[in-house]
Amino acid sequence: MIEVYKAKGELEAQIIKGVLDSYNIPCILRSNAASSVHSFVFDGMGEVRVMVPESFAEEAATIINSEYQPDSLSQQEEE
């Protein structure tokens, strides 16, 4: 498994996972901290790594870059 994205938290990681799932790309989410304990990111704590099999890494990175814009989430929340 290889990391293709580092999410700022569990919610963002689940969104990325959903996008990859829709393209039938298997992925797992890995974190060093329990999300119920660290719902924020401080010095890397709370980050969630999105991991895919190496054979899917290039395709997954391309999909994430083209389909996911994290800034659009914060803009929608402000409206």
Buried (B, 14 or more C-beta within 10 A) or exposed (E): BBEBBBBEBBEBBBBBBEBBEEEEBBBEBEBEBEBEEBEEBEEEEBBBBBBBEEEBBEBBBEBBEEEBEEEEEEEEEEE
